[in-house]
Amino acid sequence: MDKNTKIEEIIAFVTAYPESTASRAILRRHYINKNNYETANELSLQLKDVLKKEESDEINFCFYLVK
């Protein structure tokens, strides 16, 4: 699975289940406070920007958390 597909799946999980342990761990790991965003769309855009800058190992770790 390529990096962009994994990022999309991570974002889909985090926006669908923002209170889950995995989502909170991912957001904390990247210094994102979900309360700063009014909508799930805003949160997903910010998370996507952050994840696109990360190395493959970090993406794989986050993907492992949500799967």
C-alpha positions as CSV (number, residue, x, y, z in Angstrom):
1,M,0.0,0.0,0.0
2,D,1.4,3.4,-0.9
3,K,2.0,6.3,1.5
4,N,-0.9,8.4,0.2
5,T,-3.4,5.6,0.7
6,K,-2.2,5.0,4.2
7,I,-2.5,8.7,5.0
8,E,-6.1,8.8,3.7
9,E,-7.0,5.7,5.9
10,I,-5.4,7.3,8.9
11,I,-7.3,10.5,8.3
12,A,-10.6,8.7,7.8
13,F,-10.1,6.8,11.1
14,V,-9.1,9.9,13.1
15,T,-12.0,12.0,11.8
16,A,-14.5,9.1,12.3
17,Y,-13.3,8.2,15.8
18,P,-11.6,11.3,17.3
19,E,-12.0,10.1,20.9
20,S,-10.4,6.7,20.3
21,T,-7.0,6.0,22.0
22,A,-5.4,5.5,18.6
23,S,-6.7,8.9,17.3
24,R,-5.7,10.7,20.4
25,A,-2.2,9.2,20.3
26,I,-1.7,10.2,16.7
27,L,-2.9,13.8,17.3
28,R,-0.8,14.2,20.4
29,R,2.2,12.7,18.6
30,H,1.9,15.5,16.0
31,Y,1.0,18.3,18.4
32,I,-2.5,18.7,17.0
33,N,-5.3,19.7,19.4
34,K,-8.6,18.6,17.9
35,N,-10.5,21.2,19.9
36,N,-8.9,24.0,17.8
37,Y,-10.8,22.9,14.7
38,E,-14.5,23.5,14.3
39,T,-15.2,20.7,11.8
40,A,-13.8,17.3,11.1
41,N,-12.9,18.6,7.6
42,E,-10.6,21.2,9.1
43,L,-8.9,18.6,11.3
44,S,-8.4,16.3,8.4
45,L,-6.8,19.0,6.3
46,Q,-4.4,19.8,9.1
47,L,-3.6,16.2,9.8
48,K,-3.0,15.6,6.1
49,D,-0.5,18.5,5.9
50,V,1.4,17.2,8.8
51,L,1.4,13.5,7.7
52,K,2.6,14.3,4.2
53,K,5.8,15.8,5.7
54,E,6.5,12.6,7.7
55,E,8.8,9.7,6.9
56,S,7.5,6.3,5.8
57,D,8.3,4.8,9.2
58,E,6.0,7.4,11.0
59,I,3.2,6.8,8.5
60,N,3.5,3.0,9.0
61,F,3.4,3.5,12.8
62,C,0.2,5.6,12.6
63,F,-1.3,3.2,10.1
64,Y,-0.5,0.3,12.5
65,L,-2.4,2.2,15.3
66,V,-5.6,2.5,13.3
67,K,-5.6,-1.0,11.8
